[in-house]
């Protein structure tokens, strides 16, 4: 459940900023399959990856963090 929330937010922000999955994965230095697993909620992103995602999207970690239920 937690992984799904992170994945949905990462995918939404990636699309909002105009990145393709392939281009974004390359910028993050991860494989497309790993990014896909994260976006589908099958894998939790590491803390390091979250910082890279936020920096690449020019947003804060707080903006990226899913809201608490």
CHARMM internal coordinates of N, CA and C (Angstrom, degrees):
IC EDIT
DIST 1 N 1 CA 1.4528
DIST 1 CA 1 C 1.5365
ANGL 1 N 1 CA 1 C 110.72
DIST 1 C 2 N 1.3193
ANGL 1 CA 1 C 2 N 115.76
DIHE 1 N 1 CA 1 C 2 N -46.90
DIST 2 N 2 CA 1.4629
ANGL 1 C 2 N 2 CA 120.38
DIHE 1 CA 1 C 2 N 2 CA 179.22
DIST 2 CA 2 C 1.5303
ANGL 2 N 2 CA 2 C 110.67
DIHE 1 C 2 N 2 CA 2 C -60.80
DIST 2 C 3 N 1.3236
ANGL 2 CA 2 C 3 N 115.93
DIHE 2 N 2 CA 2 C 3 N -43.15
DIST 3 N 3 CA 1.4694
ANGL 2 C 3 N 3 CA 120.71
DIHE 2 CA 2 C 3 N 3 CA -179.35
DIST 3 CA 3 C 1.5232
ANGL 3 N 3 CA 3 C 110.66
DIHE 2 C 3 N 3 CA 3 C -62.60
DIST 3 C 4 N 1.3335
ANGL 3 CA 3 C 4 N 116.94
DIHE 3 N 3 CA 3 C 4 N -37.59
DIST 4 N 4 CA 1.4727
ANGL 3 C 4 N 4 CA 120.57
DIHE 3 CA 3 C 4 N 4 CA 179.00
DIST 4 CA 4 C 1.5286
ANGL 4 N 4 CA 4 C 111.50
DIHE 3 C 4 N 4 CA 4 C -61.42
DIST 4 C 5 N 1.3202
ANGL 4 CA 4 C 5 N 116.09
DIHE 4 N 4 CA 4 C 5 N -42.74
DIST 5 N 5 CA 1.4691
ANGL 4 C 5 N 5 CA 120.33
DIHE 4 CA 4 C 5 N 5 CA -178.70
DIST 5 CA 5 C 1.5284
ANGL 5 N 5 CA 5 C 110.62
DIHE 4 C 5 N 5 CA 5 C -63.02
DIST 5 C 6 N 1.3337
ANGL 5 CA 5 C 6 N 116.20
DIHE 5 N 5 CA 5 C 6 N -46.24
DIST 6 N 6 CA 1.4649
ANGL 5 C 6 N 6 CA 119.96
DIHE 5 CA 5 C 6 N 6 CA 178.75
DIST 6 CA 6 C 1.5254
ANGL 6 N 6 CA 6 C 109.85
DIHE 5 C 6 N 6 CA 6 C -61.83
DIST 6 C 7 N 1.3127
ANGL 6 CA 6 C 7 N 116.06
DIHE 6 N 6 CA 6 C 7 N -46.29
DIST 7 N 7 CA 1.4611
ANGL 6 C 7 N 7 CA 120.57
DIHE 6 CA 6 C 7 N 7 CA -177.56
DIST 7 CA 7 C 1.5148
ANGL 7 N 7 CA 7 C 113.04
DIHE 6 C 7 N 7 CA 7 C -60.64
DIST 7 C 8 N 1.3293
ANGL 7 CA 7 C 8 N 116.93
DIHE 7 N 7 CA 7 C 8 N -43.98
DIST 8 N 8 CA 1.4676
ANGL 7 C 8 N 8 CA 120.67
DIHE 7 CA 7 C 8 N 8 CA 179.38
DIST 8 CA 8 C 1.5252
ANGL 8 N 8 CA 8 C 111.09
DIHE 7 C 8 N 8 CA 8 C -62.12
DIST 8 C 9 N 1.3271
ANGL 8 CA 8 C 9 N 116.67
DIHE 8 N 8 CA 8 C 9 N -40.94
DIST 9 N 9 CA 1.4645
ANGL 8 C 9 N 9 CA 120.07
DIHE 8 CA 8 C 9 N 9 CA -178.53
DIST 9 CA 9 C 1.5271
ANGL 9 N 9 CA 9 C 111.28
DIHE 8 C 9 N 9 CA 9 C -69.62
DIST 9 C 10 N 1.3301
ANGL 9 CA 9 C 10 N 115.99
DIHE 9 N 9 CA 9 C 10 N -42.25
DIST 10 N 10 CA 1.4647
ANGL 9 C 10 N 10 CA 119.13
DIHE 9 CA 9 C 10 N 10 CA 178.39
DIST 10 CA 10 C 1.5249
ANGL 10 N 10 CA 10 C 109.95
DIHE 9 C 10 N 10 CA 10 C -61.83
DIST 10 C 11 N 1.3250
ANGL 10 CA 10 C 11 N 117.22
DIHE 10 N 10 CA 10 C 11 N -45.41
DIST 11 N 11 CA 1.4705
ANGL 10 C 11 N 11 CA 120.88
DIHE 10 CA 10 C 11 N 11 CA 179.57
DIST 11 CA 11 C 1.5258
ANGL 11 N 11 CA 11 C 111.14
DIHE 10 C 11 N 11 CA 11 C -62.43
DIST 11 C 12 N 1.3306
ANGL 11 CA 11 C 12 N 117.08
DIHE 11 N 11 CA 11 C 12 N -43.88
DIST 12 N 12 CA 1.4665
ANGL 11 C 12 N 12 CA 120.78
DIHE 11 CA 11 C 12 N 12 CA -178.65
DIST 12 CA 12 C 1.5262
ANGL 12 N 12 CA 12 C 111.22
DIHE 11 C 12 N 12 CA 12 C -62.60
DIST 12 C 13 N 1.3214
ANGL 12 CA 12 C 13 N 116.97
DIHE 12 N 12 CA 12 C 13 N -46.85
DIST 13 N 13 CA 1.4650
ANGL 12 C 13 N 13 CA 119.95
DIHE 12 CA 12 C 13 N 13 CA 179.53
DIST 13 CA 13 C 1.5278
ANGL 13 N 13 CA 13 C 110.98
DIHE 12 C 13 N 13 CA 13 C -66.73
DIST 13 C 14 N 1.3337
ANGL 13 CA 13 C 14 N 117.37
DIHE 13 N 13 CA 13 C 14 N -38.48
DIST 14 N 14 CA 1.4714
ANGL 13 C 14 N 14 CA 120.29
DIHE 13 CA 13 C 14 N 14 CA 178.65
DIST 14 CA 14 C 1.5252
ANGL 14 N 14 CA 14 C 110.08
DIHE 13 C 14 N 14 CA 14 C -59.53
DIST 14 C 15 N 1.3246
ANGL 14 CA 14 C 15 N 116.06
DIHE 14 N 14 CA 14 C 15 N -46.82
DIST 15 N 15 CA 1.4639
ANGL 14 C 15 N 15 CA 120.00
DIHE 14 CA 14 C 15 N 15 CA -179.65
DIST 15 CA 15 C 1.5260
ANGL 15 N 15 CA 15 C 111.30
DIHE 14 C 15 N 15 CA 15 C -67.17
DIST 15 C 16 N 1.3272
ANGL 15 CA 15 C 16 N 116.47
DIHE 15 N 15 CA 15 C 16 N -39.94
DIST 16 N 16 CA 1.4592
ANGL 15 C 16 N 16 CA 121.33
DIHE 15 CA 15 C 16 N 16 CA 179.26
DIST 16 CA 16 C 1.5310
ANGL 16 N 16 CA 16 C 111.07
DIHE 15 C 16 N 16 CA 16 C -59.21
DIST 16 C 17 N 1.3238
ANGL 16 CA 16 C 17 N 116.14
DIHE 16 N 16 CA 16 C 17 N -36.63
DIST 17 N 17 CA 1.4662
ANGL 16 C 17 N 17 CA 121.00
DIHE 16 CA 16 C 17 N 17 CA -178.95
DIST 17 CA 17 C 1.5339
ANGL 17 N 17 CA 17 C 112.34
DIHE 16 C 17 N 17 CA 17 C -87.17
DIST 17 C 18 N 1.3374
ANGL 17 CA 17 C 18 N 117.09
DIHE 17 N 17 CA 17 C 18 N -0.99
DIST 18 N 18 CA 1.4555
ANGL 17 C 18 N 18 CA 120.83
DIHE 17 CA 17 C 18 N 18 CA 173.32
DIST 18 CA 18 C 1.5183
ANGL 18 N 18 CA 18 C 116.35
DIHE 17 C 18 N 18 CA 18 C 85.07
DIST 18 C 19 N 1.3233
ANGL 18 CA 18 C 19 N 117.33
DIHE 18 N 18 CA 18 C 19 N 17.31
DIST 19 N 19 CA 1.4641
ANGL 18 C 19 N 19 CA 120.20
DIHE 18 CA 18 C 19 N 19 CA 178.27
DIST 19 CA 19 C 1.5210
ANGL 19 N 19 CA 19 C 111.26
DIHE 18 C 19 N 19 CA 19 C -87.38
DIST 19 C 20 N 1.3191
ANGL 19 CA 19 C 20 N 116.45
DIHE 19 N 19 CA 19 C 20 N 141.88
DIST 20 N 20 CA 1.4622
ANGL 19 C 20 N 20 CA 120.21
DIHE 19 CA 19 C 20 N 20 CA 167.51
DIST 20 CA 20 C 1.5259
ANGL 20 N 20 CA 20 C 106.77
DIHE 19 C 20 N 20 CA 20 C -81.21
DIST 20 C 21 N 1.3110
ANGL 20 CA 20 C 21 N 116.15
DIHE 20 N 20 CA 20 C 21 N 161.95
DIST 21 N 21 CA 1.4576
ANGL 20 C 21 N 21 CA 119.37
DIHE 20 CA 20 C 21 N 21 CA 177.64
DIST 21 CA 21 C 1.5347
ANGL 21 N 21 CA 21 C 110.30
DIHE 20 C 21 N 21 CA 21 C -62.32
DIST 21 C 22 N 1.3159
ANGL 21 CA 21 C 22 N 116.29
DIHE 21 N 21 CA 21 C 22 N -40.48
DIST 22 N 22 CA 1.4657
ANGL 21 C 22 N 22 CA 120.85
DIHE 21 CA 21 C 22 N 22 CA -179.16
DIST 22 CA 22 C 1.5312
ANGL 22 N 22 CA 22 C 111.24
DIHE 21 C 22 N 22 CA 22 C -64.77
DIST 22 C 23 N 1.3275
ANGL 22 CA 22 C 23 N 116.28
DIHE 22 N 22 CA 22 C 23 N -47.56
DIST 23 N 23 CA 1.4507
ANGL 22 C 23 N 23 CA 120.78
DIHE 22 CA 22 C 23 N 23 CA -179.30
DIST 23 CA 23 C 1.5207
ANGL 23 N 23 CA 23 C 112.37
DIHE 22 C 23 N 23 CA 23 C -65.20
DIST 23 C 24 N 1.3201
ANGL 23 CA 23 C 24 N 116.09
DIHE 23 N 23 CA 23 C 24 N -38.48
DIST 24 N 24 CA 1.4565
ANGL 23 C 24 N 24 CA 120.00
DIHE 23 CA 23 C 24 N 24 CA -179.32
DIST 24 CA 24 C 1.5276
ANGL 24 N 24 CA 24 C 110.84
DIHE 23 C 24 N 24 CA 24 C -70.11
DIST 24 C 25 N 1.3203
ANGL 24 CA 24 C 25 N 116.51
DIHE 24 N 24 CA 24 C 25 N -41.29
DIST 25 N 25 CA 1.4646
ANGL 24 C 25 N 25 CA 120.39
DIHE 24 CA 24 C 25 N 25 CA 177.76
DIST 25 CA 25 C 1.5255
ANGL 25 N 25 CA 25 C 110.27
DIHE 24 C 25 N 25 CA 25 C -60.22
DIST 25 C 26 N 1.3226
ANGL 25 CA 25 C 26 N 116.26
DIHE 25 N 25 CA 25 C 26 N -41.99
DIST 26 N 26 CA 1.4670
ANGL 25 C 26 N 26 CA 120.26
DIHE 25 CA 25 C 26 N 26 CA 179.19
DIST 26 CA 26 C 1.5228
ANGL 26 N 26 CA 26 C 110.51
DIHE 25 C 26 N 26 CA 26 C -63.18
DIST 26 C 27 N 1.3219
ANGL 26 CA 26 C 27 N 117.16
DIHE 26 N 26 CA 26 C 27 N -42.94
DIST 27 N 27 CA 1.4582
ANGL 26 C 27 N 27 CA 120.99
DIHE 26 CA 26 C 27 N 27 CA 179.66
DIST 27 CA 27 C 1.5328
ANGL 27 N 27 CA 27 C 111.09
DIHE 26 C 27 N 27 CA 27 C -63.43
DIST 27 C 28 N 1.3372
ANGL 27 CA 27 C 28 N 116.70
DIHE 27 N 27 CA 27 C 28 N -35.10
DIST 28 N 28 CA 1.4585
ANGL 27 C 28 N 28 CA 121.29
DIHE 27 CA 27 C 28 N 28 CA -179.66
DIST 28 CA 28 C 1.5288
ANGL 28 N 28 CA 28 C 112.43
DIHE 27 C 28 N 28 CA 28 C -83.05
DIST 28 C 29 N 1.3274
ANGL 28 CA 28 C 29 N 115.83
DIHE 28 N 28 CA 28 C 29 N -8.95
DIST 29 N 29 CA 1.4606
ANGL 28 C 29 N 29 CA 121.89
DIHE 28 CA 28 C 29 N 29 CA -177.92
DIST 29 CA 29 C 1.5317
ANGL 29 N 29 CA 29 C 111.94
DIHE 28 C 29 N 29 CA 29 C 63.99
DIST 29 C 30 N 1.3403
ANGL 29 CA 29 C 30 N 115.65
DIHE 29 N 29 CA 29 C 30 N 41.14
DIST 30 N 30 CA 1.4591
ANGL 29 C 30 N 30 CA 122.22
DIHE 29 CA 29 C 30 N 30 CA 173.42
DIST 30 CA 30 C 1.5263
ANGL 30 N 30 CA 30 C 107.64
DIHE 29 C 30 N 30 CA 30 C -128.72
DIST 30 C 31 N 1.3188
ANGL 30 CA 30 C 31 N 116.13
DIHE 30 N 30 CA 30 C 31 N 163.10
DIST 31 N 31 CA 1.4600
ANGL 30 C 31 N 31 CA 119.20
DIHE 30 CA 30 C 31 N 31 CA 178.81
DIST 31 CA 31 C 1.5295
ANGL 31 N 31 CA 31 C 109.91
DIHE 30 C 31 N 31 CA 31 C -75.07
DIST 31 C 32 N 1.3152
ANGL 31 CA 31 C 32 N 115.16
DIHE 31 N 31 CA 31 C 32 N 157.21
DIST 32 N 32 CA 1.4658
ANGL 31 C 32 N 32 CA 120.91
DIHE 31 CA 31 C 32 N 32 CA 177.57
DIST 32 CA 32 C 1.5229
ANGL 32 N 32 CA 32 C 109.44
DIHE 31 C 32 N 32 CA 32 C -62.58
DIST 32 C 33 N 1.3320
ANGL 32 CA 32 C 33 N 116.79
DIHE 32 N 32 CA 32 C 33 N -35.51
DIST 33 N 33 CA 1.4664
ANGL 32 C 33 N 33 CA 119.35
DIHE 32 CA 32 C 33 N 33 CA -178.97
DIST 33 CA 33 C 1.5323
ANGL 33 N 33 CA 33 C 111.28
DIHE 32 C 33 N 33 CA 33 C -65.94
DIST 33 C 34 N 1.3223
ANGL 33 CA 33 C 34 N 117.40
DIHE 33 N 33 CA 33 C 34 N -38.15
DIST 34 N 34 CA 1.4719
ANGL 33 C 34 N 34 CA 119.92
DIHE 33 CA 33 C 34 N 34 CA 177.67
DIST 34 CA 34 C 1.5208
ANGL 34 N 34 CA 34 C 110.34
DIHE 33 C 34 N 34 CA 34 C -66.54
DIST 34 C 35 N 1.3322
ANGL 34 CA 34 C 35 N 116.74
DIHE 34 N 34 CA 34 C 35 N -45.64
DIST 35 N 35 CA 1.4688
ANGL 34 C 35 N 35 CA 119.33
DIHE 34 CA 34 C 35 N 35 CA 178.08
DIST 35 CA 35 C 1.5247
ANGL 35 N 35 CA 35 C 110.37
DIHE 34 C 35 N 35 CA 35 C -61.15
DIST 35 C 36 N 1.3223
ANGL 35 CA 35 C 36 N 116.79
DIHE 35 N 35 CA 35 C 36 N -41.10
DIST 36 N 36 CA 1.4617
ANGL 35 C 36 N 36 CA 120.84
DIHE 35 CA 35 C 36 N 36 CA 178.08
DIST 36 CA 36 C 1.5199
ANGL 36 N 36 CA 36 C 112.29
DIHE 35 C 36 N 36 CA 36 C -61.33
DIST 36 C 37 N 1.3305
ANGL 36 CA 36 C 37 N 117.03
DIHE 36 N 36 CA 36 C 37 N -42.36
DIST 37 N 37 CA 1.4639
ANGL 36 C 37 N 37 CA 120.73
DIHE 36 CA 36 C 37 N 37 CA 178.02
DIST 37 CA 37 C 1.5256
ANGL 37 N 37 CA 37 C 110.92
DIHE 36 C 37 N 37 CA 37 C -62.44
DIST 37 C 38 N 1.3240
ANGL 37 CA 37 C 38 N 116.23
DIHE 37 N 37 CA 37 C 38 N -40.50
DIST 38 N 38 CA 1.4686
ANGL 37 C 38 N 38 CA 120.47
DIHE 37 CA 37 C 38 N 38 CA 178.73
DIST 38 CA 38 C 1.5227
ANGL 38 N 38 CA 38 C 109.70
DIHE 37 C 38 N 38 CA 38 C -65.31
DIST 38 C 39 N 1.3227
ANGL 38 CA 38 C 39 N 117.01
DIHE 38 N 38 CA 38 C 39 N -47.38
DIST 39 N 39 CA 1.4682
ANGL 38 C 39 N 39 CA 120.33
DIHE 38 CA 38 C 39 N 39 CA -177.38
DIST 39 CA 39 C 1.5245
ANGL 39 N 39 CA 39 C 112.25
DIHE 38 C 39 N 39 CA 39 C -65.88
DIST 39 C 40 N 1.3188
ANGL 39 CA 39 C 40 N 117.69
DIHE 39 N 39 CA 39 C 40 N -29.86
DIST 40 N 40 CA 1.4711
ANGL 39 C 40 N 40 CA 120.88
DIHE 39 CA 39 C 40 N 40 CA 177.86
DIST 40 CA 40 C 1.5256
ANGL 40 N 40 CA 40 C 112.11
DIHE 39 C 40 N 40 CA 40 C -82.55
DIST 40 C 41 N 1.3349
ANGL 40 CA 40 C 41 N 117.20
DIHE 40 N 40 CA 40 C 41 N -7.92
DIST 41 N 41 CA 1.4561
ANGL 40 C 41 N 41 CA 120.32
DIHE 40 CA 40 C 41 N 41 CA 178.92
DIST 41 CA 41 C 1.5134
ANGL 41 N 41 CA 41 C 113.83
DIHE 40 C 41 N 41 CA 41 C 85.83
DIST 41 C 42 N 1.3317
ANGL 41 CA 41 C 42 N 117.26
DIHE 41 N 41 CA 41 C 42 N 15.95
DIST 42 N 42 CA 1.4624
ANGL 41 C 42 N 42 CA 120.92
DIHE 41 CA 41 C 42 N 42 CA 179.14
DIST 42 CA 42 C 1.5200
ANGL 42 N 42 CA 42 C 112.59
DIHE 41 C 42 N 42 CA 42 C -90.42
DIST 42 C 43 N 1.3195
ANGL 42 CA 42 C 43 N 116.56
DIHE 42 N 42 CA 42 C 43 N -7.99
DIST 43 N 43 CA 1.4723
ANGL 42 C 43 N 43 CA 121.32
DIHE 42 CA 42 C 43 N 43 CA -177.12
DIST 43 CA 43 C 1.5194
ANGL 43 N 43 CA 43 C 108.80
DIHE 42 C 43 N 43 CA 43 C -149.92
DIST 43 C 44 N 1.3347
ANGL 43 CA 43 C 44 N 115.57
DIHE 43 N 43 CA 43 C 44 N 136.68
DIST 44 N 44 CA 1.4650
ANGL 43 C 44 N 44 CA 120.02
DIHE 43 CA 43 C 44 N 44 CA 175.42
DIST 44 CA 44 C 1.5187
ANGL 44 N 44 CA 44 C 109.64
DIHE 43 C 44 N 44 CA 44 C -81.76
DIST 44 C 45 N 1.3120
ANGL 44 CA 44 C 45 N 117.80
DIHE 44 N 44 CA 44 C 45 N 136.76
DIST 45 N 45 CA 1.4690
ANGL 44 C 45 N 45 CA 119.39
DIHE 44 CA 44 C 45 N 45 CA 175.83
DIST 45 CA 45 C 1.5249
ANGL 45 N 45 CA 45 C 110.21
DIHE 44 C 45 N 45 CA 45 C -71.65
DIST 45 C 46 N 1.3123
ANGL 45 CA 45 C 46 N 116.42
DIHE 45 N 45 CA 45 C 46 N 146.39
DIST 46 N 46 CA 1.4587
ANGL 45 C 46 N 46 CA 120.48
DIHE 45 CA 45 C 46 N 46 CA 175.75
DIST 46 CA 46 C 1.5244
ANGL 46 N 46 CA 46 C 108.94
DIHE 45 C 46 N 46 CA 46 C -74.09
DIST 46 C 47 N 1.3097
ANGL 46 CA 46 C 47 N 115.90
DIHE 46 N 46 CA 46 C 47 N 163.62
DIST 47 N 47 CA 1.4628
ANGL 46 C 47 N 47 CA 120.22
DIHE 46 CA 46 C 47 N 47 CA 178.43
DIST 47 CA 47 C 1.5256
ANGL 47 N 47 CA 47 C 110.16
DIHE 46 C 47 N 47 CA 47 C -60.99
DIST 47 C 48 N 1.3361
ANGL 47 CA 47 C 48 N 116.63
DIHE 47 N 47 CA 47 C 48 N -43.39
DIST 48 N 48 CA 1.4709
ANGL 47 C 48 N 48 CA 120.00
DIHE 47 CA 47 C 48 N 48 CA 178.93
DIST 48 CA 48 C 1.5164
ANGL 48 N 48 CA 48 C 111.54
DIHE 47 C 48 N 48 CA 48 C -59.75
DIST 48 C 49 N 1.3245
ANGL 48 CA 48 C 49 N 116.33
DIHE 48 N 48 CA 48 C 49 N -42.58
DIST 49 N 49 CA 1.4599
ANGL 48 C 49 N 49 CA 119.71
DIHE 48 CA 48 C 49 N 49 CA 179.96
DIST 49 CA 49 C 1.5259
ANGL 49 N 49 CA 49 C 110.81
DIHE 48 C 49 N 49 CA 49 C -65.28
DIST 49 C 50 N 1.3211
ANGL 49 CA 49 C 50 N 116.99
DIHE 49 N 49 CA 49 C 50 N -38.46
DIST 50 N 50 CA 1.4708
ANGL 49 C 50 N 50 CA 119.71
DIHE 49 CA 49 C 50 N 50 CA 178.54
DIST 50 CA 50 C 1.5189
ANGL 50 N 50 CA 50 C 111.17
DIHE 49 C 50 N 50 CA 50 C -60.55
DIST 50 C 51 N 1.3299
ANGL 50 CA 50 C 51 N 116.74
DIHE 50 N 50 CA 50 C 51 N -40.60
DIST 51 N 51 CA 1.4659
ANGL 50 C 51 N 51 CA 119.60
DIHE 50 CA 50 C 51 N 51 CA 177.56
DIST 51 CA 51 C 1.5241
ANGL 51 N 51 CA 51 C 111.20
DIHE 50 C 51 N 51 CA 51 C -64.97
DIST 51 C 52 N 1.3269
ANGL 51 CA 51 C 52 N 116.91
DIHE 51 N 51 CA 51 C 52 N -39.77
DIST 52 N 52 CA 1.4676
ANGL 51 C 52 N 52 CA 120.31
DIHE 51 CA 51 C 52 N 52 CA 177.73
DIST 52 CA 52 C 1.5236
ANGL 52 N 52 CA 52 C 110.80
DIHE 51 C 52 N 52 CA 52 C -64.80
DIST 52 C 53 N 1.3281
ANGL 52 CA 52 C 53 N 116.29
DIHE 52 N 52 CA 52 C 53 N -42.04
DIST 53 N 53 CA 1.4723
ANGL 52 C 53 N 53 CA 121.14
DIHE 52 CA 52 C 53 N 53 CA 179.27
DIST 53 CA 53 C 1.5298
ANGL 53 N 53 CA 53 C 109.64
DIHE 52 C 53 N 53 CA 53 C -60.51
DIST 53 C 54 N 1.3278
ANGL 53 CA 53 C 54 N 116.37
DIHE 53 N 53 CA 53 C 54 N -50.30
DIST 54 N 54 CA 1.4657
ANGL 53 C 54 N 54 CA 120.29
DIHE 53 CA 53 C 54 N 54 CA -178.61
DIST 54 CA 54 C 1.5243
ANGL 54 N 54 CA 54 C 110.93
DIHE 53 C 54 N 54 CA 54 C -60.68
DIST 54 C 55 N 1.3189
ANGL 54 CA 54 C 55 N 116.92
DIHE 54 N 54 CA 54 C 55 N -43.94
DIST 55 N 55 CA 1.4583
ANGL 54 C 55 N 55 CA 120.20
DIHE 54 CA 54 C 55 N 55 CA -179.55
DIST 55 CA 55 C 1.5287
ANGL 55 N 55 CA 55 C 110.79
DIHE 54 C 55 N 55 CA 55 C -64.95
DIST 55 C 56 N 1.3216
ANGL 55 CA 55 C 56 N 117.34
DIHE 55 N 55 CA 55 C 56 N -43.96
DIST 56 N 56 CA 1.4646
ANGL 55 C 56 N 56 CA 121.31
DIHE 55 CA 55 C 56 N 56 CA -179.28
DIST 56 CA 56 C 1.5200
ANGL 56 N 56 CA 56 C 112.64
DIHE 55 C 56 N 56 CA 56 C -63.99
DIST 56 C 57 N 1.3401
ANGL 56 CA 56 C 57 N 115.74
DIHE 56 N 56 CA 56 C 57 N -34.08
DIST 57 N 57 CA 1.4642
ANGL 56 C 57 N 57 CA 120.61
DIHE 56 CA 56 C 57 N 57 CA -179.20
DIST 57 CA 57 C 1.5244
ANGL 57 N 57 CA 57 C 112.39
DIHE 56 C 57 N 57 CA 57 C -89.64
DIST 57 C 58 N 1.3400
ANGL 57 CA 57 C 58 N 116.06
DIHE 57 N 57 CA 57 C 58 N -3.85
DIST 58 N 58 CA 1.4621
ANGL 57 C 58 N 58 CA 121.64
DIHE 57 CA 57 C 58 N 58 CA -179.59
DIST 58 CA 58 C 1.5290
ANGL 58 N 58 CA 58 C 111.65
DIHE 57 C 58 N 58 CA 58 C 59.77
DIST 58 C 59 N 1.3455
ANGL 58 CA 58 C 59 N 114.65
DIHE 58 N 58 CA 58 C 59 N 43.97
DIST 59 N 59 CA 1.4598
ANGL 58 C 59 N 59 CA 121.49
DIHE 58 CA 58 C 59 N 59 CA 176.00
DIST 59 CA 59 C 1.5189
ANGL 59 N 59 CA 59 C 108.06
DIHE 58 C 59 N 59 CA 59 C -130.73
DIST 59 C 60 N 1.3192
ANGL 59 CA 59 C 60 N 116.35
DIHE 59 N 59 CA 59 C 60 N 167.36
DIST 60 N 60 CA 1.4602
ANGL 59 C 60 N 60 CA 120.26
DIHE 59 CA 59 C 60 N 60 CA 178.58
DIST 60 CA 60 C 1.5309
ANGL 60 N 60 CA 60 C 109.58
DIHE 59 C 60 N 60 CA 60 C -88.06
DIST 60 C 61 N 1.3240
ANGL 60 CA 60 C 61 N 115.08
DIHE 60 N 60 CA 60 C 61 N 161.63
DIST 61 N 61 CA 1.4656
ANGL 60 C 61 N 61 CA 120.01
DIHE 60 CA 60 C 61 N 61 CA 174.94
DIST 61 CA 61 C 1.5214
ANGL 61 N 61 CA 61 C 109.69
DIHE 60 C 61 N 61 CA 61 C -61.62
DIST 61 C 62 N 1.3228
ANGL 61 CA 61 C 62 N 117.12
DIHE 61 N 61 CA 61 C 62 N -35.57
DIST 62 N 62 CA 1.4707
ANGL 61 C 62 N 62 CA 120.92
DIHE 61 CA 61 C 62 N 62 CA 179.26
DIST 62 CA 62 C 1.5288
ANGL 62 N 62 CA 62 C 111.04
DIHE 61 C 62 N 62 CA 62 C -61.43
DIST 62 C 63 N 1.3349
ANGL 62 CA 62 C 63 N 117.43
DIHE 62 N 62 CA 62 C 63 N -39.69
DIST 63 N 63 CA 1.4695
ANGL 62 C 63 N 63 CA 119.93
DIHE 62 CA 62 C 63 N 63 CA 177.74
DIST 63 CA 63 C 1.5158
ANGL 63 N 63 CA 63 C 111.44
DIHE 62 C 63 N 63 CA 63 C -66.47
DIST 63 C 64 N 1.3138
ANGL 63 CA 63 C 64 N 115.62
DIHE 63 N 63 CA 63 C 64 N -34.01
DIST 64 N 64 CA 1.4644
ANGL 63 C 64 N 64 CA 121.32
DIHE 63 CA 63 C 64 N 64 CA -177.14
DIST 64 CA 64 C 1.5332
ANGL 64 N 64 CA 64 C 111.70
DIHE 63 C 64 N 64 CA 64 C -77.58
DIST 64 C 65 N 1.3172
ANGL 64 CA 64 C 65 N 116.27
DIHE 64 N 64 CA 64 C 65 N -28.73
DIST 65 N 65 CA 1.4703
ANGL 64 C 65 N 65 CA 121.04
DIHE 64 CA 64 C 65 N 65 CA -175.84
DIST 65 CA 65 C 1.5228
ANGL 65 N 65 CA 65 C 111.15
DIHE 64 C 65 N 65 CA 65 C -65.61
DIST 65 C 66 N 1.3417
ANGL 65 CA 65 C 66 N 116.17
DIHE 65 N 65 CA 65 C 66 N 130.16
DIST 66 N 66 CA 1.4804
ANGL 65 C 66 N 66 CA 118.96
DIHE 65 CA 65 C 66 N 66 CA 177.99
DIST 66 CA 66 C 1.5217
ANGL 66 N 66 CA 66 C 110.82
DIHE 65 C 66 N 66 CA 66 C -64.35
DIST 66 C 67 N 1.3219
ANGL 66 CA 66 C 67 N 116.99
DIHE 66 N 66 CA 66 C 67 N 144.76
DIST 67 N 67 CA 1.4673
ANGL 66 C 67 N 67 CA 119.65
DIHE 66 CA 66 C 67 N 67 CA 177.48
DIST 67 CA 67 C 1.5225
ANGL 67 N 67 CA 67 C 110.33
DIHE 66 C 67 N 67 CA 67 C -67.77
DIST 67 C 68 N 1.3095
ANGL 67 CA 67 C 68 N 116.18
DIHE 67 N 67 CA 67 C 68 N 150.44
DIST 68 N 68 CA 1.4694
ANGL 67 C 68 N 68 CA 120.91
DIHE 67 CA 67 C 68 N 68 CA 177.64
DIST 68 CA 68 C 1.5239
ANGL 68 N 68 CA 68 C 108.69
DIHE 67 C 68 N 68 CA 68 C -76.38
DIST 68 C 69 N 1.3032
ANGL 68 CA 68 C 69 N 115.25
DIHE 68 N 68 CA 68 C 69 N 144.18
DIST 69 N 69 CA 1.4748
ANGL 68 C 69 N 69 CA 119.97
DIHE 68 CA 68 C 69 N 69 CA -179.83
DIST 69 CA 69 C 1.5069
ANGL 69 N 69 CA 69 C 111.69
DIHE 68 C 69 N 69 CA 69 C -76.25
END
COOR INIT
IC SEED 1 N 1 CA 1 C
IC BUILD
